[in-house]
């Protein structure tokens, strides 16, 4: 559980992008030199490509290959050719981003660094030691390297956005594009559902709240007496898995990405030696310790403890929801009427209980979910329902890590089908828009290769690259 308001899970493959070097290949070592063992183990390094003022090293390719293997990424074509070309293309975008003075925020970079590290840690069963052994670096070194890589990655992304920001497609273009397309080439839209929910959070007994607060007071006392460090206690007792393994440290974070109650306390801290008062957020109860303030960002440690909901209170909430569902079935009131009044889920109650998701590829908000994209408990509850039916009440853990009870209504089901302009215009519009953007990006890379100095090791002469013109 995190105190951040929202983190969009993403799997990131960090592309190593090096600093500025001389534009002449003769300026680089003409013979292999030992690589930094902290980052590449036993790889013997050498310059294999030069793109503009930057070199691509053999170790860059090997690091990217190792990360891909770790994350199960499959390369199209020969990886020995595909990987260095991909790195070279990223350097072209980065070069242009520097020329165009494109900037990225520290907050965006910091968030992605922590997401990537947490993702890697999950892949090695949460073991910091195993990750450090695999990467041949300390976690601090990994974080520092990632910060530069993520900054470059963001610059590349922003450069791409700038290149295609003026591209748009009209309804007439969409219809023309798909008018004569063979049936086997038309996109298939998987089965999607629209779901409404009414959520109730079971009451937590005062005794349980007191227990959690007493624990946090005990931790504060131990820190103040010098019996244990805040970071050690966070590793042992914090129920925020994303930060516990880091001694409770959040990293430099802006106010807007934090829970409001948590942010108010965190940004008011002034003494790194003191522990905050107990603060309640939507995730549970915290104590906080300041690490540093830098501009409009703060880095703190925290310990999160979450009160446990009793089985008795869960049963009461389930019985109450089942009674509400029975009344809706009996026609006493509608689901649309009940959700804004009875649901305590702030994300859905103002939309009559309708769940929605942000589509990362397009930036659009949609109420249509593929079954695998719903919370598992919700998907199971609506899987066998007919449109308009309401499920029995069930228990689940919501995205904030809290135990909640829910009834779900299947509002609509759209069976999997070949896309049509009338029913799936937005899907088809996105296909056409993506094609136009890809064409623009591809042509930009082709033109950029012609204008930028490049030189490759002769070992790559037989490669079948995506882009022509690397050899000059």
N, C-alpha and C positions, 0 to 999 in steps of 0.2 A: 504494500500500500504506500502511496506517495502523498505528500502534502501539496505537490504540484496540482494545479487545477485540472490540467489535461495534458497527457503525453500521448501522442499518436505513435503507436508502435510501428517501427519500421526496421527492416533489415538493411543494414548499410554495408556496402563493400568499399572500404576506404581505399582510394587510389593514391599512392605515394606521389607527391609532387615536390620536386627539389627546389632549392634556392637558385639564384642567378649565377650563371657561370659564363665563361668566355664563349664567344660565338665561333671560335675556330677549333676544329677537332684536334689540331696540333697542340692546343693549350691544355688538353687533358692528358693524363698519363697514357703513354702508348703501350704500356704493359699492364697486366692485371696487378691490382694491389689488394692487400687484405681488407676485407670489409669490416665495418664496426661489428664486433662480435655481439654487442648488446642488441643489435637489431636483426642480424642475418646469420648468426651462428657461424658455420664453417664455409659459407659461400665466398668464393673468390671473386672480387669485384672487378669490373671493367666497364668502360663506356661502350654502349652498343648502338645508341642513336644520339644524334644531336638535333634538337628542334629549336630554331631561333637561337636564343641565348641560354638554353637549358639542355642539360644532359639527361639521358635515360641510362641508368646503370643496370647491370645484370642483376644486382641485388633487388632493385625495384620490381623487376619481373618475378623474381623468386618469392619476394614477400607477398605480392599480389596472388601468386599461384598458391602459396600456403594458406592465405586467408580464404581463398575460394574453396580449397579442399576442406578447410575447417567448417565452412558454412554450406557445403554441398552444392556450390555453384558449378554448373556445367558450361564449358566454353564451346561455342560453335566453331568448327574448323580446327586448325592446328593451334593449340594454345601457345606454342613457341612463337607463332606469328601474330595471333589475335591479341595476346596480352600486351606486348610492347606497342602495337598499333593503337590500342585503346588508351594507353598511357600517353602516347604522342598526341592523340586527338585532344585529350584533356588539357595538354600543355598549350595547344593552339587556342582553346577557349580561355584559358587562364591568361595567356599573353594578351589577348584582346581585352579581357576584363580589366587588366592593369592599365592599358592604354585608355580605356573608357572611364577609368576611375570608379569602378564599381566597388562598393563597400558592403561588408556584412557585419551584423551585430554580434557582439560577444555573447549575448544571451542565446542566440540561435546556435552558435558554435558550441557553447557549454552544454546545452541540452542534448545535442546530438552526440557529443563525446560520451556523456553519461549513458545514453541509450545504447551506444555501441559497446561500451565496456560491460554494461549489465547483460547485454545479449551474449557476449563472449563468455562471461562468467556462468550464465545459464547452461551454455554448451559444455562446460567442464564441471558441472554439478556444483556451481557456486564456489569452487575452490580458487582462491586468489593465488595460492602457491602453484597450482597446475597451470593456470593462465600465464604466470610469470615464467614458468619453466618452458612452456610452449613458445612464448614470444621472445625468450632470452632477454627479458627486460623486467625491471621492477614496475609495479603498478603506476608509480609516479612518472617513470619514463614513458610508459605506454600512453598515459593520459596526455603528457606534454607533446608527444609525437602526433597523437590523434588530433590535438587542438589545431596544429598547423594543417594537417590533412583535411580536417573538416572545414577549416576556413577556406582552403583552396576549393574544396568540393562546392561550398556555397557560392563562391565566386563564379565557378563554372555554371552552376544552375541558374544564377541570376543573369549571366551572359546569354545563356540559351533563351531565357524568357524574353530578354530584350530583343533578341534576333527575330522572335516570332510574335511579339506583342501586337503588331498591326494586322495579323492574319485573322480573318473571320470568314465564315461561310454563310450563305443565304439558304433559305428553304429550297429555292429553285436549284441551287447547286447540289444540295443533298439528293433531291429527286432525280436530277440528271445522272448523278454518280451511280445510283443503284437501279436506274430504270432498266438497263440492259445487262445487268450483272447476272452471271450464271447462278442458279439456285445454290449450288454447292459452295459458292464463295460468299454468300450473304451471311452476316454474323448470326450466331445462335444465341438467343437470350435465355439463360437458365431460369428455372422456376424461381419466382420471387413471391414474397408474401408481405402484406402489411399487417402489423400487429398493434393492438391497443392494450395497455396494461393499467391496472389499479394496484398500487403498491402501499403496503403498510409496514412500518418499522416496529417490531415488537418492543414493548416497554422494557427498560432495563431497571432492575431493582436498585433502590438507593444503596443497599448494602454492597452491591457489586461496584457501583460508582465510587463508594468510599474506599473499597479495597484497591482499586486502580490508583486513586489519588494518593493513598497511603504509600503505595509502592513508589510512585514518582517522588514523593517527599523523602522517602528513604534514600533514593538515588541521589537527590540533591544534597542531603546531609552527608553522604559518603564522599561526594566530590568536595564539598566545603571543608571537610575534615582532612582531606588528602589521603583517604583510605583507598580510593580508586579514581582513575581518570574518567572523565565524561565519555571519551571515545571507547574505553574498555567496556563500560556499562552499556553503551549503545550496541556494541557488538554482541554482548551477552543477552540483553533483554529487549531491545527495540523490536517492535512488530512491524517495522517498515523494511521489508527485505531488500528494497532498492538501495537503502542507505546504511542499513545495519552493518553490512560487511565492510563499509568504509568508515566505521566509527561514528555513524550518524551524520556524516558530512553531506550537505546538499550540493556544494559547489556554488560559484557566483550566480545569483539568481535575481531577476527583477521582481518588483512587487506584484506586477500584474499576473505573473504565472503561479502565485502562491494562494492558498486559501486565505481569504481576507483576515480572519481572526489570527491565524498564524503569522501573516505578514505584519500586522500591526505590532505584535510583540517583537518579532525578529528585527524589524527596522528601528525599534526604539531601544534596543540593547546598545550599551556603550562600553561595558567593561568585559573583556574576554575571560576574566577570571570568575565572573559571577554566572549563576544559573538563573534562568527566568522563572517567573511564577508559572504555575500550571495553566496551560491554555487549551481550551476545547475547540477542535475543528470538526469538520464534517467527517474526518477519518478516525477520530478518537481523541485521546488526551496526550499532550506533549509537555516536555520541558525542553528548553532551548539554550544553547550556549553560542555566543558570538565567536567567530574566527576572525573575520575582517569585513570592513566596508570599503567599497571601491566605487566612487561615483554614485550612481543610482542603483547599485547592486549590493547584495549582502551575501556572505557565505557563513552559514551557521551549521552547528551539529544539533541533532534533536533525538530524543527518545520517544517513541510512540508506544502507547499502551492502549489496547482496545478492550472495553468491557465485554464480558461474555453474556450472551442472551440465554436465559434459562429455557429449557424445553417447555415449561408451563406457559411462558409468555408467547413462545412460538405457536403453540397449540391454540391459544386464545386468538391470536391474529389470524390464523388459518380458519378458525371457526367463524370469525367475524366476516372474513372475505367470502367464505362459502355462503353465508347468509345473504350478503350483498348480491352475489351471483344469482342466487335463487330468486331474489326479488326482481332482478333485471329480467330473468327468464319468465317470471310471472307477469311482466309488463307493468310493474309498479313505477318504474322509471327506467331510463335508458342508460347504457354504458357511457354515452357522450355526456349525459347530465351528471353522472356519478363521479367520473374521473376528476374533473376540476375541483370538486368539493371534498371527496373522500381520499384521494391519493396523496401521499406525501412525497412522491417523486417529482422534484422540481424540474427535471428535464422533460417530463411528458405531460404534467397535469394541465398546463396551459394550452396544450394541443389536443385536449379531450383524451389524453392517454396515448396518443399515437407516437410510436417510437420512430426515431429518425437517425440517420447516420451521415457523416460527411464523406463524400466520395473523393478520395485523395487525388485521383487522376484528373478530375475535372474541376474540383473545388465546389461542386454543387452539393446541396443537402437533399437527401432523398429519404422517403419513408419506405422504400422498397428494399427488402433484404433477401439475399440468398439464405437458405436455411443454415448453411455452415457459418454465416456471418452473425447470426443471432447468438445471444448468450445460450449456452447448451441447455439450461433448464427451460428457457422460453421455447426454444426449438422443439424440445421433446414434448412440451405441453400442447403446442399448436399443431404438431405434425399430423395427428389423426382427426383434427377438427374440421368440420365443414364451415364454409364462409358464414359468418354471423354467430357461430357458436362460441361459448365461453368455457374455459377450462375450469377444473377444480383448482382450489388454492394450492400453492406449492411454495417451498422455501428455497432461497438461493442467496448467494453472496453477490452483491452488486459491484459495480466498477469502483466504488470507494472502499470496498472491503468490508462492508457492513452486512449483517444478516438481515434479510428482508423477506416478507411474504407477499405473494403476487397472485392475482388472477389475470389471465390473458384472453383476449378476444381476437379471433382470426377475422380481420376486417376484409381482407381480399387475398386471393391467390391467383397469380398469373402463371399458368403452366409454361414450361420451357417451349420455345418456338423460334422459328426463323423470324428475324426482325422485319417489321414492316414500317413504312414511312408514317402511316396513320397512327399505329399503336406505339411505336418505339422511336419517335423522331429524335429525341435527345440522344439515344444510343447511337443512331446512325449519324447524327450531326457530329458527335464526338469522334466517330471513326473517320469521317471526312476531314475534320479539323486536324486530327492527329496526323493524317496522311500529308496534308498541306504543310504542317509544321516540320515533319520529318524531311520532306523534300527541300524545304528552305534550309534546314540545318545541314543536310547532306551537301547541297550545292555550295553553302558557305565554307564547309570544310575543304571541298575540292578547290575552291578559289584561294583559300588561305594557304593551302599547301604550295600552290604555285608562287605565292608571294613571299613565303617565309623560307629562310635557309634551312635545309635539312641534309643530314648525312647519316648513312646507315652502315653498320658493319656488313662486310660482304657475305656473311653467313645468311643474311636475310634476302639475298637476291632471288631465291627460288620460292619465296613466300607468295601466296595468293592473298593480297590485301583487299580489304573492302574499298579502300580509296587508292586511286592511282596517283603517281607523281612524286612518291617519296624519294625515289632514286633520280638524281639529276645529273 
